[in-house]
Amino acid sequence: MAFPKKKLQGLVAATITPMTENGEINFSVIGQYVDYLVKEQGVKNIFGKSTLGMSLHVSSSQCFFFCRLDQVIIHVGALSLKESQELAQHAAEIGADGIAVIAPFFLKPWTKDILINFLKEVAAAAPALPFYYYHIPALTGVKIRAEELLDGILDKIPTFQGLKFSDTDLLDFGQCVDQNRQQQFAFLFGVDEQLLSALVMGATGAVEVAVSQDQATVLQPG
Ligand SMILES: CC(=O)N[C@@H]([C@@H](O)[C@H](O)[C@H](O)CO)[C@@H](O)CC(=O)C(=O)O
């Protein structure tokens, strides 16, 4: 498959994970939630199993399937490589448009090569899907600069298509953009407070929260 596929740009909504009072995923309200995102907020792209959706704290081997959207990117990061690969395969099976992965965050990769090898193995599990690296050092504790990671990344991960950059280091972000102008990468910014600056620097889009806490509460059952 030739990459890039459809370039991911503009608003990409990070989604919540609706829960029942018993702590189970509430699949029954997902249709209503998607209606809200599409009709009320004009959302066309989503980032599922996001940080906002507390994906790493929700027990589920299943990805949600959202239809009626242009692109659905599913986060498949996990501490175990095998689990991450299974989630990547599952995302491919249910028709996701791309997968994203954070760095493993307990026993951390301490060099770029170790991190790249982990990401490469996950990407290889879903070879037809565009791959995005989700850079969020404040939560993973993995401080390898995104600019360093992107250097030569296509040689290692041919499906690499972009970066979700959730860090306040705008120098790093700017270098990622500047040093990859020849590529068709998506640069999605994830720190709401710095979005304007990031857009000026060349962000192609943003992963943002498209639902307030009040609205999220409305989606919970009685
Ligand atoms: C990592 C994170 O949670 N980012 C938030 C921001 O709204 C973020 O909470 C805010 O900018 C921090 O002040 C959103 O962009 C949603 C998001 O990117 C995600 O859930 O992955």
The ligand as a Tripos MOL2 file, in Angstrom:
@<TRIPOS>MOLECULE
LIG
   21    20     1     0     0
SMALL
NO_CHARGES

@<TRIPOS>ATOM
      1 C1         -3.0630   14.5990   26.6440 C.3       1 LIG1
      2 C2         -4.3860   15.2600   26.8150 C.2       1 LIG1
      3 O1         -5.1570   14.8850   27.6520 O.2       1 LIG1
      4 N1         -4.6400   16.2520   25.9880 N.am      1 LIG1
      5 C3         -5.8890   16.9450   25.9970 C.3       1 LIG1
      6 C4         -5.7030   18.4100   26.3330 C.3       1 LIG1
      7 O2         -6.9870   18.9680   26.4470 O.3       1 LIG1
      8 C5         -4.9270   18.5710   27.6290 C.3       1 LIG1
      9 O3         -5.5910   17.9330   28.6900 O.3       1 LIG1
     10 C6         -4.7560   20.0160   28.0070 C.3       1 LIG1
     11 O4         -4.2050   20.7560   26.9660 O.3       1 LIG1
     12 C7         -3.8230   20.1220   29.2250 C.3       1 LIG1
     13 O5         -3.9580   21.3170   29.8460 O.3       1 LIG1
     14 C8         -6.5620   16.7800   24.6500 C.3       1 LIG1
     15 O6         -5.7970   17.3050   23.6430 O.3       1 LIG1
     16 C9         -7.0130   15.3390   24.4100 C.3       1 LIG1
     17 C10        -5.9420   14.3710   23.9580 C.2       1 LIG1
     18 O7         -5.0200   14.7210   23.2870 O.2       1 LIG1
     19 C11        -6.0520   12.9640   24.3430 C.2       1 LIG1
     20 O8         -6.9660   12.5890   25.0700 O.co2     1 LIG1
     21 O9         -5.2200   12.1480   23.9060 O.co2     1 LIG1
@<TRIPOS>BOND
     1     1     2 1
     2     2     3 2
     3     2     4 1
     4     4     5 1
     5     5     6 1
     6     5    14 1
     7     6     7 1
     8     6     8 1
     9     8     9 1
    10     8    10 1
    11    10    11 1
    12    10    12 1
    13    12    13 1
    14    14    15 1
    15    14    16 1
    16    16    17 1
    17    17    18 2
    18    17    19 1
    19    19    20 2
    20    19    21 1
@<TRIPOS>SUBSTRUCTURE
     1 LIG1         1 GROUP 0 **** ****
